[in-house]
Amino acid sequence: MRVRSLQPDQPGGAEPSAFRSEHSARDDASPGVGLTTLRERLARRLPGLHVRFPFGRVAVVRLYGPIAGGGRSSVLVELAARLRESRRVPAVVLDIDSPGGSASASDDLFLAFERLARAKPLVAAIRGTGASGAYLAALAARRILANPNAIVGSIGVISAGPRVPRLLDRAGVTVSVQKAGRLKDMGAPWRDESDEERAKEQELVDAIYDAFLARVAAAREMPVERVRELATGEVWLGRRALELGLVDEIGDLERAVEVAAAFAGVPAKASRVRLRQPLLDRLVDRFVTRTAEAIADEFEARLTDRYRGL
């Protein structure tokens, strides 16, 4: 089984070697101590080659886009664990631009980043959107910064799904169900939900909501009732979020790096880090991303052509 490893992003298009997942004593020693390997000598002679994450730099981790269970969220959880254990990384900045997403995946990220924050300074920087589950993830940080016009908040929970029994009737489609357990097909789109199912769904939403409020109250040192007043699902710009006590400072990513470096007592230099993926996975990700962008562009172009005369 291949173990993926940390890899810093470098300018110039050259892809550096992986940050080792299992450190030897020499790997974690300060630069200049111990024997110099051939690869280290080559790295000094060839500036584009970095054999591992630069010692003593602040690691920047991106939390971009919707948060979904499995896949990318599990990668971030693994990355947080690697950063927590690495002696080469003195502090971490969580670079956030996400509207949130899955409640369970968001809480999983919060727990992973909370463990990381107990081991070394973690600072969150909300550059675009830090809403709902993304704001929950940011709560693990020692300090939260936001751009002045960043979107912050959306403290709330929603559960929604389509019900299409009449559409299926029109299409002449029937659904056969065999189940064991009265509520096993709760949420099924092919029929209307019962009163019992609706009450159970609301019970789940309320429980997740209360847990969210408790996390905000503990992290922001607010009474739960005050948090409940803010937890309407609405969002605020960064400056208003600062006034409400939801963030600690107005600042950009560069400022967040400075804050994290000050906590760790190191120079304010940073490198973005991610888990290295196998080549096939990277190619598939790029193909899917570019295909989705092409479809969106084509759809937008056709809409523009269709409604140009309006």
N, C-alpha and C positions, 0 to 999 in steps of 0.2 A: 504494500500500500504506500502510495506516495504521500509524503507529508508536505503540505504547502508551507512556504516560509515568507517572512517579511521582506518587502522590497521597496526601497525609496524610489520615487519618481525623479528623474534627472532631466534637465533641459538638453536639447540637442538631439533628441531622438534615440540616443544610445540607451539600451536597457541594461541596468546594472545587474550584477549577480545577486542571488538571494541572500537575505539576512538569515543566518542560520537559526533553526528552531531550537537546537540543543547547543548551549554555549559551553565551551571548554574554559578552563581558567585563563588561558592565554587570550581567548576571544574577548573576555570581559575585563581584561586588565587595561590600565590606562595606556594611551598611545605612547610609544617609545619605550615601554617596559617589555623585557623578554626578547626572544629571538625574532628577527624580521623574516617573514616568509617571502618566497619568490613573488607571490601574488601581491603582497603589500608593496614590494619594491616596484613592481610594474605599475601599481596604482599611483605611486608618486610620480613616476616618469610619464604616465599617460593619464592626464587629468580626467578624461572621459570615463575611465574605468574605476568603479567603486566596488570593492569586493564585499562590503557589508554596510549597514546603516552608519553614517558618520557618528563617531563617538561624541556624546555630550550635546547633541542637537535636540531641540524640541520636535517631537513627532506630531505631524498634523494628519488627523484622520477625517476623512470626508463622510458625512451622513447626508447624502443627497437623494432627493426623490422619495416616492412613497415607501413606507415601511411595510413589508410583507413577511409572512411567516416562512421559515426555511430559507434556502438560497442565500440571498445577500445578507439578511440579518444574522444568520448563523456564521457567515464569514466575518462580520464585524465583531461578533461575540468571541470568535477564535482570535481575531486580531487583538482585541482588548486583553485577552489572557496572555498573548505573546509579549505585548508591550509591558504588561504588569511585571512579568518575570525578567525582562531584559535589563541588564545593568548598563547598557549603552545608551538608554533613553532616560533622561532625567525628568522629563515632563511631557505632557501630551495636551494638544489643543484639539477639541472636537469642532470641526468646521461644519456648520449645520445650514442646510437649505432644503427643508422637507416639510410637507404638510401633515406628516404623521401617517397613520394607517392602522394595521392590525394591533388590537389592544394587547394580545398576548406577546407578540413579537416586540412591541415597544417596551413592555415591562421586562422582557428578557434582556433587551439592550440596556435598560436602566440598571438592572442588577449587575451586568457585566462591567459597565462603566463605574458603578459604585465601588466594586471591588478594585478596579484600577485606581480610583481616586483615593482609596485607603492606602495604596502602596506608594503613590507619587502624585505630584500636583496635576490636576486635570482642570482645564479651563474650557468653557463652551463659548463659541462665537457664532451668533445667529446672523448670518449675512443677508439672507433673503427672507425665508420663512422658517419659523421655529414654532410650529403649531401642533396641538394635540399630542400624539405620541412622540413627535420630535421634541416638543417642549419637555415631556416626561423624561426623555433621555438626557436632556440638558441639565435636569435637576440633580443629576449625579455629580456634576462638576463643583469644584470648590468656588468658582466664580463664573457668572454668566454675563457675557457682553453681547450687545446687539447693535447693529447699525441703526442710525436714527429713524430710518424709514422701513426697517424690517417689520415683518408681520409676526406678532408674538401672541401666544395664548391659545384660544380654542380649547379651554379646559372643559371637557365634556366627553360623552360617549354616545355613539349612535349605532343602531343595528337596523338594517334595511334590506329588503329583498323583494323581488317582484312576485306577484301572484297572477298566474295566467290561465286559470281553469276555463274561462269563457273563450279565450283565444284558442285553446286546445279543442274545445267543443266545436268551434267553427271549422277548425281544420280536420275534424273527425279523428282526433288522436285521443286514445285512452291510455292510462298508465296503470299497470298491474303492480301491486305492492304486497309483499309478504314480509311481515316484521314480527319480532319478539320484543316486547317493550312498548308500553302505551304511547310514549312520546318519541319513539325512535325516528319517526319521519317528520319531527317538528321542523318547520321552516320549509317544507317541501313546496316548490312553486306551482305544482300542478293542482293544488286545491287551496281553498280558503282556510286560514288558521282558526282553531277553536278558541273559545274564551280561556280555557285552561292553558293552552299554548301561548297565547298573548300574555297572560299573567306571568308565566314562567320566563318568557323572553324579557319582560320588564324587570323581573327579579334579578336576572343575570346582568342586565345593563346597570341597574342600581348598585349592585355589588362592585362592579368594575369602577363605576363612578366614585363610590365611597373610597375605594382603594387609591384612586387617582388623587382625590382630595387629600387623603392622608399623606401621600408622598409629597405633594406640594406644600402642605402645612409644615411637615418636618424639614424639608429642604430650605424653605424660605422663612422659617421661624415665624409663622403666622398662626393665629387661632384658626381652627377648622371652620368656624362659622364665618370668619372673614374670607377665607378661601372660597367657601360656598357662595358668598355674594359675588365673587369674581368668576365663578365657574358656571357661566351661562352659555358657554360655547362660543362667545364672541371673541374677536381678536382686536389687538391694539397695535399701533405703531411703536417702534422702539422707545421713543422718548416718553410716551404715556405709560408703557410697560415699566419703565424705570420709576416713574412717579408712584405706580401702584405696588412697587416692591417685587415685581416678577423677574427683573434683571438687576444686576449690580452696577452696570456701567454702560455708557454709550461708547462704542468703539468698534473698529473693524478687525479683520483677521490679524493684521500686523500688530495692532495693539494687544490682541489676545496672546500672541506669541511673546510679547514683551512681559506681560503679566505672568504667564507661565514660567518664563525664564527667571523672573525675579523671585518667584516662589522657590524655584530649584537652585537659585544662586549660580546660574550659568549664563553665558552670553546669549543674546536674543537672536539666535540663528535657528532656522527650522528647515525641515525637509518633510514633504508629504510621503506618507507610507501606506502601503496596502499589502494584502496577501498576494503573493505571486500565484497566478493560475497557470495550469497546464496550457500549452500552446493551443490545443483544440478548443478549450473552453474560451480562451480569449478571442479566437477567430469566430466562434459561434456568437459570442456577445456582440462583437462588432457588426456581424452580419445582421443580427436581429435588430440592433439599434438603427443601423442605416436603412434597413427595410422599413421599419416603423416610421422613420423620418421621411422617407420617400413617399410613403402612403399618405402621411399627414400633409405633405407639401402638395401632392396631387389633389387631395380632397379640398384643400384650401383654394387651390387654383381653379378648380371646377366651380366651387361656390362663388368665387369672385366673378367668374365669367357669367354664371347664371344670374346673379343679382346686380351686375354692373349697372343696369339701366334703372335700378330703383333709386 
